[in-house]
Amino acid sequence: MSGKICLRCDWSGETRSKKCPACGTDLFGSEPREKARRATRQPDQRRRSANTEAPPEEVPSARPSARRTRARSRGWITSGLVGVIAAGAFVFITVHTPAGTTAAPNGPASGLDGTLIYAARDANGWALWTWDLRTGRVAPGPQVERPTGLVDASSVSPGWVGVTSQGHRQVASILHFLTPEGRPIRVAAGDLVTWSSGGQDVTSLRFGDRTHGCLRHVVIANHLVSFGTSDVRYDGPMCGLPITIARNGTFIYVVAARGSTASIVFVGGGYTERFIDDHALVSLSTRGDFLVTPMPRPGAGPTGEPQGVQLYYRSPSRTGPVPFGRRRQPLLVDRFLTWSLDAGDAYVLGRYRGTRGVYRITMAPGIGLRVPELVDRTEAATVEATVTADGSLILLQDGELSSVRAGVVSPLTLPPGAPRPAGPLLWTASSTDATGSAS
């Protein structure tokens, strides 16, 4: 049974009869739609194969429009899904990446450049942290033993940092990378250790019990950082208890205490000789300037007068050491802090004319009294300091950081989440990337 139509009375429907049931006229049959559609397409395909230059058949506009609408909808949905996935990935990475903290509010605004390396305590002990002063980014570094000093060893290899740690003995170690995975490599250990100015080598001193009178057996050795080799500079007796070791270039000096006094001893290749009697060493600059404090023997000097810090040149003048401050009110030093990069100035924590604070003293040539310059008053129990290439001073006073530029003291605020410093500071000119290497 198929559909038929009457052209006379417009009757249409399905019937087996060839005559119209309404008017009796012959009916015309109509093919099914799919069959008619195939029959319509076949002639077109034959015409296209016969004439390849014929223009393509125009497709009704309604159907492509629907396809474009559906495609556009799928595009919007896909774009939305991609955006959601990207946002989720960003949030996940931000939350689970401990490489650094967001930029500090006043990091770039502080006007400082380079990197500040500082020690902080955590649940596992002590760790070093880096603060990029230009970008404000703070990142955790390696775990270390209790640090007492940091040394820039970038002259050996960029990004290297020397660490002096205090335990049963003093230990000097080198860090190749300032990342949490970095591990200190021991260079030397002894009762006393000291670094060269550029961190190329370490000098260690070991001493034994007294053998006869004031004499003790002492072994002093140099240790190269880059090669891991060492050589003994002195192995023999020394009068007094070694309490300080310092070096300037290849020259080594030891402070040996005897009773209530002390002397500064020069250590040569296989021998020692007294250099400055009745004085203790506060610090030694890279230019060979000695900051010393008088320690007169009982009955050998004025009693009851305070003994302040003095400047003693390696080639002493006839007038002797140069004092800082007034004769009856000298600068009394509690602790040496740091040298300027050119060793022309020194910063100390002390008291002058009744005021406790951080003072700057100059090593410029000249004679006569030298008046110390008060940098910042402080009653802090712990004070650390480091200097930058442009002469700025960075201070740490009981966990609070500040910078001193052109005599103006400004607070330095760490980014949220960064631990408070609790140990030595070190400023380096290079910046560290996410891998902890210098750039």
C-alpha positions as a Markdown table, in Angstrom:
| # | Residue | x | y | z |
|---|---|---|---|---|
| 1 | Met | 0.0 | 0.0 | 0.0 |
| 2 | Ser | 1.4 | 3.4 | -1.0 |
| 3 | Gly | 0.3 | 7.0 | -0.8 |
| 4 | Lys | -1.7 | 8.4 | -3.8 |
| 5 | Ile | -3.2 | 11.7 | -4.8 |
| 6 | Cys | -6.1 | 12.8 | -7.0 |
| 7 | Leu | -5.3 | 15.8 | -9.2 |
| 8 | Arg | -9.0 | 16.5 | -9.8 |
| 9 | Cys | -10.4 | 16.8 | -6.3 |
| 10 | Asp | -7.2 | 17.0 | -4.3 |
| 11 | Trp | -7.9 | 13.8 | -2.4 |
| 12 | Ser | -4.8 | 12.2 | -1.0 |
| 13 | Gly | -4.2 | 9.1 | 1.1 |
| 14 | Glu | -3.2 | 5.5 | 1.0 |
| 15 | Thr | -5.3 | 3.0 | -1.0 |
| 16 | Arg | -4.8 | -0.1 | -3.2 |
| 17 | Ser | -7.2 | 1.2 | -5.8 |
| 18 | Lys | -6.0 | 3.1 | -8.9 |
| 19 | Lys | -9.3 | 5.1 | -8.9 |
| 20 | Cys | -10.1 | 8.0 | -6.6 |
| 21 | Pro | -12.7 | 6.9 | -4.0 |
| 22 | Ala | -14.2 | 10.4 | -4.1 |
| 23 | Cys | -14.5 | 11.2 | -7.8 |
| 24 | Gly | -13.4 | 8.0 | -9.6 |
| 25 | Thr | -10.6 | 9.7 | -11.5 |
| 26 | Asp | -7.3 | 7.9 | -11.9 |
| 27 | Leu | -4.9 | 8.4 | -9.0 |
| 28 | Phe | -1.2 | 9.3 | -9.1 |
| 29 | Gly | 1.2 | 7.5 | -6.8 |
| 30 | Ser | 3.8 | 9.4 | -4.5 |
| 31 | Glu | 7.1 | 7.8 | -3.5 |
| 32 | Pro | 8.4 | 7.7 | 0.1 |
| 33 | Arg | 10.5 | 10.7 | 1.2 |
| 34 | Glu | 13.8 | 8.9 | 1.6 |
| 35 | Lys | 13.4 | 7.2 | -1.8 |
| 36 | Ala | 12.5 | 10.5 | -3.5 |
| 37 | Arg | 15.5 | 12.2 | -1.8 |
| 38 | Arg | 17.8 | 9.6 | -3.1 |
| 39 | Ala | 16.3 | 9.9 | -6.6 |
| 40 | Thr | 16.7 | 13.7 | -6.4 |
| 41 | Arg | 20.4 | 13.5 | -5.4 |
| 42 | Gln | 21.5 | 11.0 | -8.0 |
| 43 | Pro | 20.8 | 13.2 | -11.0 |
| 44 | Asp | 22.7 | 16.0 | -9.3 |
| 45 | Gln | 25.7 | 13.7 | -8.7 |
| 46 | Arg | 25.6 | 12.6 | -12.3 |
| 47 | Arg | 25.5 | 16.2 | -13.5 |
| 48 | Arg | 28.4 | 17.1 | -11.3 |
| 49 | Ser | 30.5 | 14.2 | -12.6 |
| 50 | Ala | 29.7 | 15.2 | -16.1 |
| 51 | Asn | 30.6 | 18.9 | -15.6 |
| 52 | Thr | 33.4 | 19.4 | -13.0 |
| 53 | Glu | 33.2 | 23.1 | -13.5 |
| 54 | Ala | 29.6 | 23.4 | -12.4 |
| 55 | Pro | 29.1 | 25.4 | -9.3 |
| 56 | Pro | 28.2 | 23.4 | -6.2 |
| 57 | Glu | 24.6 | 23.1 | -5.2 |
| 58 | Glu | 23.4 | 25.7 | -2.7 |
| 59 | Val | 22.6 | 24.2 | 0.6 |
| 60 | Pro | 19.5 | 25.4 | 2.4 |
| 61 | Ser | 20.6 | 28.0 | 5.0 |
| 62 | Ala | 18.5 | 26.7 | 7.9 |
| 63 | Arg | 20.5 | 23.5 | 8.5 |
| 64 | Pro | 24.1 | 25.1 | 8.4 |
| 65 | Ser | 22.8 | 27.8 | 10.7 |
| 66 | Ala | 21.7 | 25.2 | 13.2 |
| 67 | Arg | 25.0 | 23.4 | 12.9 |
| 68 | Arg | 26.9 | 26.7 | 13.5 |
| 69 | Thr | 24.7 | 27.4 | 16.5 |
| 70 | Arg | 25.4 | 23.9 | 17.9 |
| 71 | Ala | 29.2 | 24.3 | 17.2 |
| 72 | Arg | 29.2 | 27.7 | 18.8 |
| 73 | Ser | 27.5 | 26.3 | 21.9 |
| 74 | Arg | 30.0 | 23.4 | 22.1 |
| 75 | Gly | 32.8 | 26.0 | 21.7 |
| 76 | Trp | 31.5 | 28.1 | 24.6 |
| 77 | Ile | 31.2 | 24.9 | 26.7 |
| 78 | Thr | 34.7 | 23.8 | 25.9 |
| 79 | Ser | 36.2 | 27.2 | 26.6 |
| 80 | Gly | 34.4 | 27.3 | 29.9 |
| 81 | Leu | 35.7 | 23.9 | 30.9 |
| 82 | Val | 39.2 | 24.8 | 29.9 |
| 83 | Gly | 39.0 | 28.0 | 32.0 |
| 84 | Val | 37.7 | 26.1 | 35.1 |
| 85 | Ile | 40.4 | 23.5 | 34.8 |
| 86 | Ala | 43.1 | 26.2 | 34.4 |
| 87 | Ala | 41.8 | 28.1 | 37.4 |
| 88 | Gly | 41.8 | 24.9 | 39.5 |
| 89 | Ala | 45.3 | 24.0 | 38.4 |
| 90 | Phe | 46.5 | 27.5 | 39.4 |
| 91 | Val | 45.0 | 27.3 | 42.8 |
| 92 | Phe | 46.4 | 23.8 | 43.4 |
| 93 | Ile | 49.9 | 24.8 | 42.3 |
| 94 | Thr | 49.8 | 28.0 | 44.5 |
| 95 | Val | 48.7 | 26.1 | 47.6 |
| 96 | His | 51.0 | 23.2 | 47.2 |
| 97 | Thr | 54.2 | 25.0 | 46.1 |
| 98 | Pro | 56.4 | 26.0 | 49.1 |
| 99 | Ala | 59.2 | 27.5 | 47.0 |
| 100 | Gly | 58.5 | 31.1 | 48.0 |
| 101 | Thr | 56.3 | 33.6 | 49.6 |
| 102 | Thr | 54.4 | 36.4 | 47.8 |
| 103 | Ala | 56.2 | 39.7 | 47.3 |
| 104 | Ala | 56.7 | 41.7 | 50.4 |
| 105 | Pro | 54.7 | 44.9 | 50.7 |
| 106 | Asn | 57.8 | 47.0 | 51.1 |
| 107 | Gly | 60.4 | 44.7 | 49.5 |
| 108 | Pro | 60.9 | 46.5 | 46.3 |
| 109 | Ala | 60.0 | 49.8 | 47.9 |
| 110 | Ser | 62.9 | 49.6 | 50.3 |
| 111 | Gly | 65.2 | 50.6 | 47.5 |
| 112 | Leu | 67.6 | 47.7 | 48.3 |
| 113 | Asp | 68.8 | 45.1 | 45.9 |
| 114 | Gly | 70.5 | 41.7 | 46.1 |
| 115 | Thr | 69.6 | 38.9 | 48.5 |
| 116 | Leu | 69.5 | 38.8 | 52.3 |
| 117 | Ile | 70.3 | 35.4 | 53.7 |
| 118 | Tyr | 69.3 | 34.9 | 57.3 |
| 119 | Ala | 69.0 | 32.1 | 59.9 |
| 120 | Ala | 65.7 | 31.1 | 61.5 |
| 121 | Arg | 64.6 | 28.4 | 63.9 |
| 122 | Asp | 61.9 | 25.9 | 63.0 |
| 123 | Ala | 60.5 | 22.6 | 64.3 |
| 124 | Asn | 63.6 | 20.7 | 62.9 |
| 125 | Gly | 66.2 | 23.1 | 64.3 |
| 126 | Trp | 67.9 | 25.8 | 62.3 |
| 127 | Ala | 67.4 | 26.7 | 58.6 |
| 128 | Leu | 68.6 | 29.4 | 56.2 |
| 129 | Trp | 66.1 | 31.6 | 54.3 |
| 130 | Thr | 66.7 | 33.9 | 51.3 |
| 131 | Trp | 64.9 | 37.2 | 50.8 |
| 132 | Asp | 65.2 | 38.7 | 47.3 |
| 133 | Leu | 65.1 | 42.4 | 48.2 |
| 134 | Arg | 64.3 | 43.5 | 44.7 |
| 135 | Thr | 61.2 | 41.3 | 44.1 |
| 136 | Gly | 60.3 | 40.7 | 47.8 |
| 137 | Arg | 60.3 | 36.9 | 47.3 |
| 138 | Val | 61.2 | 34.8 | 50.4 |
| 139 | Ala | 62.2 | 31.2 | 50.0 |
| 140 | Pro | 63.2 | 28.4 | 52.5 |
| 141 | Gly | 66.7 | 27.1 | 52.4 |
| 142 | Pro | 68.7 | 24.2 | 53.8 |
| 143 | Gln | 68.8 | 22.9 | 57.4 |
| 144 | Val | 72.1 | 23.8 | 59.2 |
| 145 | Glu | 73.6 | 23.2 | 62.6 |
| 146 | Arg | 73.4 | 26.2 | 65.0 |
| 147 | Pro | 74.9 | 28.9 | 62.9 |
| 148 | Thr | 77.2 | 31.6 | 64.3 |
| 149 | Gly | 78.4 | 33.2 | 61.1 |
| 150 | Leu | 77.8 | 33.3 | 57.3 |
| 151 | Val | 80.4 | 34.0 | 54.6 |
| 152 | Asp | 79.9 | 34.9 | 51.0 |
| 153 | Ala | 81.9 | 32.3 | 49.1 |
| 154 | Ser | 80.8 | 33.3 | 45.6 |
| 155 | Ser | 84.4 | 34.0 | 44.7 |
| 156 | Val | 84.9 | 30.2 | 44.8 |
| 157 | Ser | 81.7 | 29.5 | 42.8 |
| 158 | Pro | 78.6 | 31.6 | 42.3 |
| 159 | Gly | 75.9 | 31.1 | 44.9 |
| 160 | Trp | 78.2 | 29.3 | 47.4 |
| 161 | Val | 77.8 | 30.3 | 51.1 |
| 162 | Gly | 80.1 | 29.4 | 54.0 |
| 163 | Val | 78.5 | 28.6 | 57.4 |
| 164 | Thr | 80.2 | 28.5 | 60.8 |
| 165 | Ser | 78.3 | 26.4 | 63.3 |
| 166 | Gln | 78.8 | 26.0 | 67.0 |
| 167 | Gly | 78.5 | 22.7 | 68.7 |
| 168 | His | 81.0 | 20.8 | 70.9 |
| 169 | Arg | 83.5 | 22.3 | 68.5 |
| 170 | Gln | 83.3 | 25.0 | 65.8 |
| 171 | Val | 82.6 | 23.6 | 62.3 |
| 172 | Ala | 83.0 | 25.4 | 58.9 |
| 173 | Ser | 80.8 | 24.1 | 56.1 |
| 174 | Ile | 80.1 | 25.1 | 52.5 |
| 175 | Leu | 76.7 | 25.2 | 50.9 |
| 176 | His | 76.5 | 24.8 | 47.1 |
| 177 | Phe | 72.7 | 25.5 | 46.9 |
| 178 | Leu | 70.3 | 27.5 | 49.1 |
| 179 | Thr | 67.4 | 25.1 | 48.6 |
| 180 | Pro | 65.7 | 22.9 | 51.2 |
| 181 | Glu | 67.5 | 20.0 | 49.6 |
| 182 | Gly | 70.9 | 21.6 | 50.0 |
| 183 | Arg | 73.3 | 19.9 | 52.4 |
| 184 | Pro | 76.2 | 21.6 | 54.2 |
| 185 | Ile | 79.6 | 20.0 | 53.3 |
| 186 | Arg | 82.1 | 20.1 | 56.1 |
| 187 | Val | 85.3 | 21.8 | 55.3 |
| 188 | Ala | 87.0 | 21.9 | 58.7 |
| 189 | Ala | 86.4 | 21.6 | 62.4 |
| 190 | Gly | 88.3 | 22.7 | 65.5 |
| 191 | Asp | 88.3 | 24.5 | 68.8 |
| 192 | Leu | 88.4 | 27.7 | 66.7 |
| 193 | Val | 87.8 | 28.3 | 62.9 |
| 194 | Thr | 88.0 | 31.3 | 60.7 |
| 195 | Trp | 87.3 | 32.0 | 57.0 |
| 196 | Ser | 89.3 | 34.0 | 54.5 |
| 197 | Ser | 87.6 | 37.1 | 53.3 |
| 198 | Gly | 86.4 | 35.6 | 50.0 |
| 199 | Gly | 85.6 | 32.2 | 51.5 |
| 200 | Gln | 88.3 | 30.4 | 49.5 |
| 201 | Asp | 89.7 | 28.6 | 52.5 |
| 202 | Val | 89.3 | 28.0 | 56.2 |
| 203 | Thr | 91.9 | 28.0 | 59.0 |
| 204 | Ser | 91.3 | 25.7 | 62.0 |
| 205 | Leu | 93.0 | 25.6 | 65.4 |
| 206 | Arg | 93.0 | 22.7 | 67.8 |
| 207 | Phe | 94.7 | 22.8 | 71.2 |
| 208 | Gly | 95.3 | 20.3 | 74.0 |
| 209 | Asp | 95.7 | 20.5 | 77.8 |
| 210 | Arg | 98.6 | 22.4 | 79.3 |
| 211 | Thr | 101.8 | 20.5 | 79.2 |
| 212 | His | 104.2 | 22.7 | 81.2 |
| 213 | Gly | 103.5 | 26.1 | 82.8 |
| 214 | Cys | 101.5 | 28.2 | 80.3 |
| 215 | Leu | 102.3 | 25.9 | 77.3 |
| 216 | Arg | 99.8 | 24.0 | 75.3 |
| 217 | His | 100.1 | 21.9 | 72.2 |
| 218 | Val | 98.5 | 23.7 | 69.2 |
| 219 | Val | 97.8 | 22.5 | 65.6 |
| 220 | Ile | 96.8 | 25.1 | 63.0 |
| 221 | Ala | 95.9 | 24.1 | 59.5 |
| 222 | Asn | 94.5 | 25.7 | 56.3 |
| 223 | His | 91.7 | 23.9 | 54.3 |
| 224 | Leu | 91.0 | 24.7 | 50.7 |
| 225 | Val | 87.2 | 24.9 | 50.0 |
| 226 | Ser | 87.3 | 24.1 | 46.3 |
| 227 | Phe | 89.7 | 21.1 | 46.5 |
| 228 | Gly | 89.0 | 19.7 | 50.0 |
| 229 | Thr | 92.8 | 19.6 | 50.7 |
| 230 | Ser | 94.6 | 20.9 | 53.8 |
| 231 | Asp | 98.1 | 21.7 | 55.0 |
| 232 | Val | 99.4 | 22.2 | 58.5 |
| 233 | Arg | 100.7 | 25.7 | 59.2 |
| 234 | Tyr | 101.9 | 25.2 | 62.7 |
| 235 | Asp | 102.2 | 22.2 | 65.0 |
| 236 | Gly | 103.8 | 23.0 | 68.3 |
| 237 | Pro | 103.6 | 24.7 | 71.7 |
| 238 | Met | 101.9 | 28.0 | 72.4 |
| 239 | Cys | 101.8 | 30.0 | 75.7 |
| 240 | Gly | 98.3 | 30.7 | 76.8 |
| 241 | Leu | 94.8 | 29.5 | 76.1 |
| 242 | Pro | 93.7 | 30.3 | 72.4 |
| 243 | Ile | 90.4 | 32.2 | 72.5 |
| 244 | Thr | 90.3 | 33.9 | 69.1 |
| 245 | Ile | 91.7 | 33.2 | 65.6 |
| 246 | Ala | 91.7 | 35.7 | 62.8 |
| 247 | Arg | 93.4 | 36.1 | 59.4 |
| 248 | Asn | 94.3 | 38.7 | 56.9 |
| 249 | Gly | 95.3 | 37.2 | 53.6 |
| 250 | Thr | 97.9 | 34.6 | 54.4 |
| 251 | Phe | 98.6 | 36.1 | 57.8 |
| 252 | Ile | 97.2 | 34.3 | 60.8 |
| 253 | Tyr | 96.8 | 35.7 | 64.3 |
| 254 | Val | 95.8 | 34.1 | 67.6 |
| 255 | Val | 94.7 | 35.7 | 70.8 |
| 256 | Ala | 96.2 | 33.7 | 73.7 |
| 257 | Ala | 94.9 | 34.5 | 77.2 |
| 258 | Arg | 97.1 | 34.2 | 80.3 |
| 259 | Gly | 95.4 | 34.9 | 83.6 |
| 260 | Ser | 93.7 | 38.3 | 83.4 |
| 261 | Thr | 95.7 | 39.5 | 80.3 |
| 262 | Ala | 96.1 | 38.4 | 76.7 |
| 263 | Ser | 98.4 | 38.8 | 73.8 |
| 264 | Ile | 98.0 | 38.7 | 70.0 |
| 265 | Val | 100.3 | 36.1 | 68.5 |
| 266 | Phe | 101.5 | 36.0 | 64.9 |
| 267 | Val | 101.6 | 32.5 | 63.3 |
| 268 | Gly | 104.2 | 31.9 | 60.6 |
| 269 | Gly | 105.2 | 28.8 | 58.8 |
| 270 | Gly | 106.2 | 26.6 | 61.7 |
| 271 | Tyr | 106.8 | 29.3 | 64.2 |
| 272 | Thr | 104.9 | 31.9 | 66.4 |
| 273 | Glu | 105.9 | 35.3 | 67.8 |
| 274 | Arg | 104.1 | 37.8 | 70.0 |
| 275 | Phe | 102.7 | 40.6 | 68.0 |
| 276 | Ile | 100.8 | 42.9 | 70.4 |
| 277 | Asp | 101.1 | 42.3 | 74.2 |
| 278 | Asp | 98.4 | 43.0 | 76.7 |
| 279 | His | 95.7 | 43.4 | 74.1 |
| 280 | Ala | 92.7 | 41.3 | 72.9 |
| 281 | Leu | 91.6 | 41.3 | 69.3 |
| 282 | Val | 88.1 | 42.6 | 68.6 |
| 283 | Ser | 88.3 | 42.2 | 64.8 |
| 284 | Leu | 90.8 | 42.2 | 61.9 |
| 285 | Ser | 90.0 | 43.9 | 58.6 |
| 286 | Thr | 90.9 | 42.7 | 55.1 |
| 287 | Arg | 93.2 | 45.8 | 54.9 |
| 288 | Gly | 95.2 | 44.7 | 58.0 |
| 289 | Asp | 93.6 | 47.1 | 60.5 |
| 290 | Phe | 93.3 | 45.7 | 64.0 |
| 291 | Leu | 90.5 | 46.7 | 66.4 |
| 292 | Val | 91.9 | 45.9 | 69.8 |
| 293 | Thr | 91.0 | 46.3 | 73.5 |
| 294 | Pro | 93.7 | 46.9 | 76.1 |
| 295 | Met | 94.1 | 44.1 | 78.8 |
| 296 | Pro | 96.9 | 45.4 | 81.0 |
| 297 | Arg | 98.6 | 43.1 | 83.4 |
| 298 | Pro | 97.9 | 43.7 | 87.0 |
| 299 | Gly | 100.0 | 46.7 | 88.2 |
| 300 | Ala | 101.2 | 47.5 | 84.7 |
| 301 | Gly | 98.7 | 50.2 | 83.8 |
| 302 | Pro | 96.2 | 52.6 | 85.2 |
| 303 | Thr | 93.5 | 51.0 | 87.3 |
| 304 | Gly | 89.8 | 51.9 | 87.6 |
| 305 | Glu | 89.7 | 53.5 | 84.1 |
| 306 | Pro | 87.5 | 51.8 | 81.4 |
| 307 | Gln | 89.5 | 50.4 | 78.5 |
| 308 | Gly | 87.8 | 51.2 | 75.2 |
| 309 | Val | 88.3 | 49.9 | 71.7 |
| 310 | Gln | 91.4 | 51.1 | 69.8 |
| 311 | Leu | 92.7 | 51.1 | 66.2 |
| 312 | Tyr | 96.0 | 49.5 | 65.7 |
| 313 | Tyr | 97.6 | 49.5 | 62.2 |
| 314 | Arg | 99.6 | 46.5 | 61.0 |
| 315 | Ser | 102.6 | 48.9 | 60.7 |
| 316 | Pro | 102.2 | 50.5 | 64.1 |
| 317 | Ser | 103.0 | 54.2 | 64.5 |
| 318 | Arg | 105.2 | 55.7 | 67.1 |
| 319 | Thr | 102.1 | 57.2 | 68.9 |
| 320 | Gly | 100.7 | 53.7 | 69.4 |
| 321 | Pro | 97.0 | 52.6 | 69.1 |
| 322 | Val | 94.4 | 55.2 | 68.2 |
| 323 | Pro | 91.5 | 55.3 | 70.7 |
| 324 | Phe | 87.8 | 55.9 | 69.8 |
| 325 | Gly | 85.9 | 58.3 | 72.0 |
| 326 | Arg | 87.1 | 60.6 | 74.7 |
| 327 | Arg | 90.0 | 59.7 | 77.0 |
| 328 | Arg | 87.9 | 59.2 | 80.1 |
| 329 | Gln | 84.8 | 58.2 | 78.2 |
| 330 | Pro | 86.0 | 55.7 | 75.5 |
| 331 | Leu | 83.8 | 53.6 | 73.3 |
| 332 | Leu | 83.1 | 50.3 | 75.1 |
| 333 | Val | 82.4 | 47.5 | 72.7 |
| 334 | Asp | 80.0 | 44.7 | 73.6 |
| 335 | Arg | 80.2 | 42.9 | 70.3 |
| 336 | Phe | 81.7 | 43.5 | 66.9 |
| 337 | Leu | 79.1 | 43.4 | 64.1 |
| 338 | Thr | 80.5 | 43.8 | 60.6 |
| 339 | Trp | 82.9 | 45.6 | 58.3 |
| 340 | Ser | 81.9 | 47.7 | 55.3 |
| 341 | Leu | 82.8 | 46.1 | 52.0 |
| 342 | Asp | 85.9 | 48.2 | 51.5 |
| 343 | Ala | 86.9 | 47.7 | 55.2 |
| 344 | Gly | 87.0 | 51.5 | 55.6 |
| 345 | Asp | 84.3 | 51.4 | 58.4 |
| 346 | Ala | 83.4 | 49.1 | 61.2 |
| 347 | Tyr | 80.1 | 48.7 | 63.0 |
| 348 | Val | 80.0 | 47.6 | 66.6 |
| 349 | Leu | 77.5 | 47.2 | 69.4 |
| 350 | Gly | 78.6 | 49.3 | 72.4 |
| 351 | Arg | 78.2 | 52.1 | 74.8 |
| 352 | Tyr | 79.5 | 55.6 | 74.5 |
| 353 | Arg | 78.9 | 58.5 | 76.9 |
| 354 | Gly | 76.1 | 56.5 | 78.5 |
| 355 | Thr | 74.2 | 55.6 | 75.3 |
| 356 | Arg | 74.0 | 52.0 | 74.2 |
| 357 | Gly | 73.6 | 51.5 | 70.5 |
| 358 | Val | 75.1 | 50.5 | 67.2 |
| 359 | Tyr | 78.1 | 52.7 | 66.3 |
| 360 | Arg | 80.1 | 53.3 | 63.2 |
| 361 | Ile | 83.8 | 53.9 | 63.5 |
| 362 | Thr | 86.2 | 54.8 | 60.7 |
| 363 | Met | 89.6 | 53.4 | 59.8 |
| 364 | Ala | 90.7 | 56.4 | 57.8 |
| 365 | Pro | 94.4 | 57.5 | 58.3 |
| 366 | Gly | 95.0 | 60.1 | 61.0 |
| 367 | Ile | 96.0 | 60.6 | 64.6 |
| 368 | Gly | 94.2 | 61.6 | 67.7 |
| 369 | Leu | 90.8 | 60.7 | 69.1 |
| 370 | Arg | 88.1 | 59.4 | 66.9 |
| 371 | Val | 84.5 | 60.1 | 67.7 |
| 372 | Pro | 82.2 | 57.2 | 67.0 |
| 373 | Glu | 79.0 | 57.9 | 65.1 |
| 374 | Leu | 75.7 | 56.6 | 66.7 |
| 375 | Val | 73.7 | 54.7 | 64.0 |
| 376 | Asp | 70.8 | 53.6 | 66.1 |
| 377 | Arg | 70.1 | 53.4 | 69.8 |
| 378 | Thr | 69.1 | 50.0 | 71.0 |
| 379 | Glu | 68.5 | 48.0 | 74.2 |
| 380 | Ala | 68.1 | 44.7 | 72.2 |
| 381 | Ala | 69.7 | 41.6 | 73.7 |
| 382 | Thr | 70.8 | 40.2 | 70.3 |
| 383 | Val | 72.0 | 42.3 | 67.4 |
| 384 | Glu | 73.3 | 41.2 | 64.0 |
| 385 | Ala | 74.3 | 43.2 | 61.0 |
| 386 | Thr | 75.4 | 43.1 | 57.3 |
| 387 | Val | 76.2 | 45.7 | 54.7 |
| 388 | Thr | 75.3 | 46.1 | 51.1 |
| 389 | Ala | 77.3 | 47.2 | 48.1 |
| 390 | Asp | 76.0 | 50.8 | 48.2 |
| 391 | Gly | 76.9 | 51.1 | 51.9 |
| 392 | Ser | 73.5 | 50.5 | 53.4 |
| 393 | Leu | 73.4 | 48.7 | 56.7 |
| 394 | Ile | 70.9 | 46.0 | 57.5 |
| 395 | Leu | 70.3 | 45.5 | 61.2 |
| 396 | Leu | 68.6 | 42.7 | 63.1 |
| 397 | Gln | 67.6 | 43.6 | 66.7 |
| 398 | Asp | 65.7 | 41.0 | 68.7 |
| 399 | Gly | 64.1 | 39.6 | 65.5 |
| 400 | Glu | 63.2 | 42.9 | 63.9 |
| 401 | Leu | 64.9 | 44.0 | 60.7 |
| 402 | Ser | 65.7 | 47.5 | 59.6 |
| 403 | Ser | 67.9 | 49.3 | 57.1 |
| 404 | Val | 70.1 | 52.3 | 57.6 |
| 405 | Arg | 70.7 | 54.5 | 54.5 |
| 406 | Ala | 72.2 | 58.0 | 54.7 |
| 407 | Gly | 71.6 | 58.0 | 58.4 |
| 408 | Val | 67.9 | 57.2 | 58.2 |
| 409 | Val | 66.7 | 54.1 | 59.9 |
| 410 | Ser | 63.7 | 52.4 | 58.2 |
| 411 | Pro | 61.9 | 49.2 | 59.2 |
| 412 | Leu | 62.1 | 46.1 | 56.9 |
| 413 | Thr | 58.9 | 44.0 | 57.0 |
| 414 | Leu | 59.1 | 40.4 | 55.9 |
| 415 | Pro | 56.3 | 39.0 | 53.8 |
| 416 | Pro | 53.5 | 37.1 | 55.6 |
| 417 | Gly | 54.4 | 33.6 | 56.5 |
| 418 | Ala | 58.2 | 34.2 | 56.5 |
| 419 | Pro | 59.8 | 33.3 | 59.8 |
| 420 | Arg | 61.5 | 35.9 | 61.9 |
| 421 | Pro | 65.3 | 35.9 | 61.8 |
| 422 | Ala | 67.1 | 34.6 | 64.8 |
| 423 | Gly | 70.7 | 34.3 | 63.8 |
| 424 | Pro | 73.5 | 35.7 | 61.6 |
| 425 | Leu | 72.8 | 37.8 | 58.4 |
| 426 | Leu | 74.5 | 37.9 | 55.1 |
| 427 | Trp | 73.9 | 40.2 | 52.1 |
| 428 | Thr | 75.0 | 39.0 | 48.7 |
| 429 | Ala | 74.9 | 41.0 | 45.4 |
| 430 | Ser | 73.4 | 38.1 | 43.4 |
| 431 | Ser | 69.8 | 37.0 | 43.4 |
| 432 | Thr | 68.7 | 33.4 | 43.8 |
| 433 | Asp | 66.2 | 31.6 | 41.6 |
| 434 | Ala | 63.8 | 28.9 | 42.5 |
| 435 | Thr | 66.6 | 26.3 | 42.4 |
| 436 | Gly | 68.7 | 28.2 | 44.9 |
| 437 | Ser | 71.4 | 29.0 | 42.4 |
| 438 | Ala | 72.8 | 32.5 | 41.9 |
| 439 | Ser | 71.9 | 34.7 | 39.0 |
